[in-house]
């Protein structure tokens, strides 16, 4: 299975407003960019900070990041706090909510061959 869905959630604004762009983008090699690397670094730091906040053992990626600065340190802290708020909200209807981090999701029910990775999901054990 490919690493990225043709109709990915992250590019949905583009392909919803310009459907041919999905197939057109297949003709270009994904060379990456500094922006993509920075995003990957930020996502790694978010995952680490969330796991740490939840008491899950995790390796601090800071030394391996190419794009670390104070802003990149601050935003993942806010992200982890937000997810913890969602966990607390879930506890109002579930005594032991589940938190899934970097969870592969399938939305092919709505988009053909649609899949991706959710940064974090919270809810009951019925997830």
N, C-alpha and C positions, 0 to 999 in steps of 0.2 A: 504494500500500500504506500502511496506517495506520502512525503512528509507534510505537504500542504494540500489542502483541498482546493480544487478548482474554484469552487464557490465558497470561499472561507468566510467565517464571520468577521474577521478583522478587515477584510476588503469588501464587505457587503455594501457599504455606501457607494463605492465605485461601481460594482457590477449591477446594483439595483438601478442606478441612474444611467448606466451605459452598459447594457448587457453584452455587447460584442467585446468589451474590454477584457472579459475573462479569458476568452480564447486567444485574443491578441497577445495577452501577457505571456501565454505559453511559448510564444516564439522568441522571447528574450531570455537570455541566461541570467539567473539570479546571481549577481556578482557581490551582493551584500553592499553595505555602506557603513560609514561611521555612525550614522543614525541607528542602523540596525544593531550594530555592536553595542552602542550605548543602551538601547532598549533591552538587549539580552542581559547586559550587566545589571540593569535596574531590576529586571525580573528575577535574576538570581539573588539579588540583595533583598527583594521583597519576600521571596520564598524563605530565605534564611531568617529574616526578622519575624515573620509570621510563625515559623516553627519554634523559634526561641520564645516568643510570647506565649505559645501554647504549651511550652515545657517539653518540646520534642527535640531530641539531640540533633544538631546540625553543624556542619563545618562552616565557619565564617569565610565567605568568598572574597572579602575585601582586598586581600593581598593579590588576588588573581584578576581583579577587575581592571580593564583598560581605561574606564571613564569614571573614576570615583572622585567625587567632590562633596562639599557640605550639603548641597542641594540634593544630590543623589542619596545621601545618608538620611536626610530629613523626610523625604517623601515616602520611602518604604516604612518608616516609623509610623507615619500617619495611616498608611495602607494597613499595617498590622492592627492598629487601634480600631480602624473601621471594621475589619473582619471580626475582631473581638466583640464589637458592638452588635454585629449581626448574630454572633454566637449567643450573646446574652438575650437578644430578641427571640431567637429560636427556643431558648430555655423556657419561654413563657408558654409554649405549647408542647414542649418535649423535654423530659427531664435529663436526657443525655444526648444532645445533638451531635451529629456527625460533622466533621470538618474534613473535606478532601482538598488536598493541595496539589496543584499541577496535575489535575485529573483530565484524562482524555475523555472527550464527550462526542457523542454521535447525534447529529441533528438531521440525519438523512430522511427522517420522517417528513421533514419540511423542505429540505434542499437535497437534491440528488447527490449522493456520495459526500454529504456534508459531515465534516468532523473537525475537531480542533482540540485545543487544550484550554481548560478553564483554570485561571489563576487560583481560585479558591471557590469552593461550594460549601454551603452550610445547610443543615436541615435535619430532619429526623432520620432514623435508621432505615427508612423506606427509600432513601436515595438509591 
